[in-house]
């Protein structure tokens, strides 16, 4: 984790003082979310967290980068939103249980390990929703992005305790994505 944390802290420290726009799949599918709370996994500096807060969700953002979380706190304060943040080792998801349960979980541009998916049903309230949008193996094949961080075709076709509501494979800005919406069954 220390190597990843150092890498991401450097990346966020060098970013301009503006937020990227929210994930387009999230924007197009916001009506699929259950009203209430959202756990934004690998939230970065808050492009999705602030979008969700603006849309009246109670957001908790977690990331391994302290620099990203400082930026998120700064941006959310400037916008007048209260977003909870926690620095966590995302490769060791057992700590997530301490955060409680949520109505929704968002994962953007991050591929959680298999241990995370075992915990997801415990982290969701009744009829809770999971939205994930991340790179697929085509991104590895065309751009050399590390394959271990890419979803294989239909990799999340079935997830224990979750019902697939939607699955999309798409290209946006020359980047290749797979996106899923799940509901706790």
Secondary structure, 3 states (H helix, E strand, C coil): CHHHHHHHHHHHHCCCCCCCCCCHHHHHCHHHCCCCEEEEECCCCCHHHHHHHHCCCEEEEEECCHHHHHHHHHHHHHHCCCCEEEECCCCCHHHHHHHCCEEEEEEECCCCCHHHHHHHHHHEEEEEEEEEEEEEHHHHHHHCCCHHHCECCCCCCCECCEEEEEEEEEEECCEEEEEEEEEEC
